[in-house]
């Protein structure tokens, strides 16, 4: 292989490795710091909230 082709190949491999490392770090950071679920539900009694009087605030 000539030198230019070898340097180009090394640069391409370096870019792929850096991109893969960034993607892996991003995935790790998201899974460690944020919760996620496909089935989130809240159990409790519903309460109606209403104003004690009709009108507007001036």
DRENDO-1510 file (C-alpha; in Angstrom, 1 decimal, always signed):
<recs>
REC; n; res; u; v; w
REC; 1; UNK; +0.0; +0.0; +0.0 .
REC; 2; UNK; +1.2; +3.5; -0.6 .
REC; 3; UNK; +1.5; +6.0; +2.2 .
REC; 4; UNK; -1.4; +8.2; +1.2 .
REC; 5; UNK; -3.8; +5.3; +1.1 .
REC; 6; UNK; -2.5; +4.1; +4.5 .
REC; 7; UNK; -3.0; +7.5; +6.1 .
REC; 8; UNK; -6.5; +7.8; +4.7 .
REC; 9; UNK; -7.4; +4.4; +6.0 .
REC; 10; UNK; -6.1; +5.3; +9.5 .
REC; 11; UNK; -8.1; +8.6; +9.5 .
REC; 12; UNK; -11.3; +6.7; +8.4 .
REC; 13; UNK; -10.8; +4.1; +11.1 .
REC; 14; UNK; -10.1; +6.8; +13.7 .
REC; 15; UNK; -13.3; +8.7; +12.8 .
REC; 16; UNK; -15.3; +5.5; +13.1 .
REC; 17; UNK; -13.8; +4.7; +16.5 .
REC; 18; UNK; -14.4; +8.2; +17.8 .
REC; 19; UNK; -18.0; +8.1; +16.5 .
REC; 20; UNK; -18.6; +4.7; +18.1 .
REC; 21; UNK; -17.2; +5.9; +21.4 .
REC; 22; UNK; -19.4; +8.9; +21.4 .
REC; 23; UNK; -22.5; +6.8; +20.6 .
REC; 24; UNK; -21.6; +4.3; +23.4 .
REC; 25; UNK; -21.1; +7.1; +25.9 .
REC; 26; UNK; -24.4; +8.8; +24.9 .
REC; 27; UNK; -26.2; +5.5; +25.3 .
REC; 28; UNK; -24.6; +4.8; +28.7 .
REC; 29; UNK; -25.3; +8.3; +29.9 .
REC; 30; UNK; -29.0; +8.0; +28.9 .
REC; 31; UNK; -29.5; +4.6; +30.5 .
REC; 32; UNK; -27.8; +5.5; +33.8 .
REC; 33; UNK; -29.3; +9.0; +34.3 .
REC; 34; UNK; -32.9; +8.8; +32.9 .
REC; 35; UNK; -35.7; +6.4; +33.6 .
REC; 36; UNK; -37.9; +5.1; +30.8 .
REC; 37; UNK; -40.9; +2.8; +30.6 .
REC; 38; UNK; -43.3; +1.5; +28.1 .
REC; 39; UNK; -46.1; +1.0; +30.6 .
REC; 40; UNK; -46.4; +4.1; +32.9 .
REC; 41; UNK; -49.6; +4.2; +34.9 .
REC; 42; UNK; -50.8; +6.2; +37.9 .
REC; 43; UNK; -53.1; +4.7; +40.4 .
REC; 44; UNK; -55.3; +7.0; +42.6 .
REC; 45; UNK; -58.6; +8.7; +43.1 .
REC; 46; UNK; -59.5; +11.5; +40.7 .
REC; 47; UNK; -60.4; +14.8; +42.4 .
REC; 48; UNK; -62.3; +17.6; +40.6 .
REC; 49; UNK; -60.8; +21.0; +41.2 .
REC; 50; UNK; -63.0; +24.1; +40.7 .
REC; 51; UNK; -62.9; +27.8; +41.6 .
REC; 52; UNK; -65.1; +28.6; +44.7 .
REC; 53; UNK; -66.8; +31.5; +42.7 .
REC; 54; UNK; -67.4; +32.5; +39.2 .
REC; 55; UNK; -65.8; +35.7; +37.9 .
REC; 56; UNK; -62.6; +37.3; +36.7 .
REC; 57; UNK; -59.6; +38.7; +38.5 .
REC; 58; UNK; -59.0; +42.4; +38.0 .
</recs>
